[in-house]
Amino acid sequence: MWPRISIENRISRIRVYSEKLKLYHTGIPLKSDDKLLYSFERLSFLVIQSSIDLAGAVISIKGLRKPETLADSFEILREAKFLTIELSERLVRMVGFRNMLSHDYENISAERMHTEVLAGLTDIDELVKSVELISF
């Protein structure tokens, strides 16, 4: 029972963050308000990190090989046939975007952040649906 609760808790967090991020789809110019921009950036990081955590929980519960990197988590789920190749590749790219947010590797424009994250929410929704199909 605990594995299912662990998965459901992670999915619940992802859904909360996703819904909050979707509110920014209204076209509010992020670059004109630092508080909005920083809020959007933090929520973006949290939804991506929660997706990585969800993948890690599935890997642990299913006894799959240990990931060597954050992005490797999605490759492992693909190897186990839980994700398609295409979805896995998009989620791996999302991890790279998370790293840019986290480590401030480059100055990301508000427009790029908005576009990348809102497009990525579809992939995160697909991840959640794929995980919900797995029996635990």
N, C-alpha and C positions, 0 to 999 in steps of 0.2 A: 504493500500500500504506500509506503513512504516514497518509492520512486515516482509514482504517479503524482503525488502531492508536490514533490520537488519540481517536476516538470510543469505542473499547472501553475505553481507560484511564479516561475520564470516567464511563462506565457502571459500571465496576468500583468506582470510588470511591463513586458513588451507592448501589450495592448494599451496600457495607460499612457506610456510614453508616445506611442504612435498616434493616439487620438489627440494628444496635446500638440504634437507636431503638425498634424493635419489642420489645426486651427490657423497656422501660419500660411496656409494655402490661399488665404483671402487676398493676397497681394500686398500686405503691409510691407512697406519698404524697410527691410531690416537695417540697412546702412544708415538710416536717419535716426535710429534710436539705439544707443548702446545697450540699454537694458534688454530690449527685445533681441538684439543680436546675440548677446551673451547667454540669454535664456535659450534661444534656439540652438546655439552651439552646444550648450550643456545637455539639453534634451537629445540632441543628435548623438552625442557621445554615449549617453546612457542607453539609448535604444540599440545602438550597434553593439555596445559591450554586453548588453543583456542577451542579444542574439548569439554572441560568442559563448556566453555562459550557458545558454540553453544547449548549444551544440556540445559543450563540454560535459554537461549533465547526461545527455544521451549517450555520449561516448563512455562515460564512467559506468552508467547503469547497464549498458549493453556489453561491457567488458571489451571494448574495441581498443586498438593500439593507442598509446599515449601520443597526443599531438606534440610536435616539436616546436611549432609556432602557433600563434593565434589563428592565422589563416589555414593552417593545416587541419584545424577542427572541421572545416567544411569539406576538405578533401577526404577526410576519413568518413564522414557521413555519405559522401558520394560513393566511395569504395564499398560501403555497406549497402549501397542501393537505396538509401533513404532520400537522396537528393539526385536530381538530374545533373548532368555535366554542366549544362548552361547555367542553372541556378547556382551551383557550386562556384563556378567561375565569377559570377556577379557578386556573390557573397565574399569571396576572396578579395575582390577589388574594394568592396566596402570596408574590409579590415584595413586596407591601405589608407583609405580616406579617414578612418578612425585614428590611425597612427598620425596622420597629418594634423588632425584636430588636437590630439593628445600631446604631441611633442612639438607642435608649432613649427614643423619643418619648413613651411612656406606660408606666406601671407595669403590666406584663402579669401577671395572676395565674397561678400554677402550673397551676391547673385549665384555664384558657383555653389556655395554651401546650400543655399535654398534648393537649387535644381538637383544637386546630387542626392541630398537627403530625402526630399519628397519622392524622387524616382526610386530610391532605395527602399522606401516603405513597402512598395509592392513586392519586392524580393523578400523582405522580412515577413510579410503576410504569407507568402508562399512557403517560407521556411516553417512558420508556425503550423500551417495546414499539413505539411509533410510530417512534422513531428507528432501531430495529433493522430496520424494514421498508424503510428508505431505502437505495438502492444508492449506494455511494461508489466 
